[in-house]
């Protein structure tokens, strides 16, 4: 009989992946808003740029924990 021992997983991963999913959802909402606007100009992309930078921090945190 084989007994499996599960590797202990850092609980911070759950929080990081939840944050990543929240940024993904927020980005989709921001894109929907952007495309519903009458005009799309450089200033219209500001919310997406901000979300991208915040999401990059979460991605880097995940990668740092993996390494």
C-alpha positions as CSV (number, residue, x, y, z in Angstrom):
1,X,0.0,0.0,0.0
2,X,1.4,3.4,-1.0
3,X,0.8,6.4,1.3
4,X,0.9,9.7,-0.4
5,X,2.5,12.6,1.4
6,X,1.4,15.9,0.1
7,X,3.9,18.6,-0.2
8,X,3.2,21.6,2.1
9,X,2.2,24.5,0.0
10,X,2.8,28.1,0.9
11,X,-0.7,29.5,1.8
12,X,0.4,32.8,0.2
13,X,-0.1,31.1,-3.2
14,X,-3.8,31.1,-2.7
15,X,-3.9,34.8,-2.0
16,X,-1.6,35.6,-4.9
17,X,-3.6,33.6,-7.4
18,X,-6.8,35.2,-6.2
19,X,-5.3,38.6,-6.6
20,X,-4.2,37.6,-10.1
21,X,-7.7,36.5,-11.0
22,X,-9.1,39.8,-9.6
23,X,-6.7,41.7,-11.9
24,X,-7.8,39.6,-14.8
25,X,-11.4,40.3,-14.2
26,X,-10.8,44.0,-13.6
27,X,-8.8,44.2,-16.9
28,X,-11.7,42.6,-18.8
29,X,-14.1,45.2,-17.2
30,X,-11.7,48.0,-18.1
31,X,-11.5,46.8,-21.7
32,X,-15.3,46.6,-22.0
33,X,-15.5,50.1,-20.7
34,X,-12.8,51.2,-23.1
35,X,-14.5,49.7,-26.1
36,X,-17.9,51.2,-25.2
37,X,-16.5,54.7,-25.2
38,X,-17.1,57.0,-28.2
39,X,-13.4,57.8,-28.6
40,X,-10.4,55.8,-27.7
41,X,-7.3,57.9,-27.0
42,X,-4.1,57.5,-25.0
43,X,-5.7,58.7,-21.8
44,X,-8.3,55.9,-22.1
45,X,-5.7,53.3,-21.6
46,X,-4.6,54.7,-18.2
47,X,-6.8,52.3,-16.1
48,X,-5.4,49.3,-18.1
49,X,-1.8,50.5,-17.6
50,X,-2.4,50.8,-13.9
51,X,-3.9,47.3,-13.6
52,X,-1.0,45.9,-15.7
53,X,1.6,47.3,-13.3
54,X,-0.2,46.0,-10.3
55,X,-0.7,42.6,-11.9
56,X,3.0,42.5,-12.7
57,X,3.9,42.9,-9.0
58,X,1.7,39.8,-8.2
59,X,3.2,37.8,-11.1
60,X,6.7,38.7,-9.8
61,X,5.7,37.6,-6.2
62,X,4.6,34.2,-7.6
63,X,7.8,33.8,-9.6
64,X,9.9,34.8,-6.6
65,X,8.2,32.1,-4.4
66,X,8.7,29.5,-7.1
67,X,12.4,30.1,-7.4
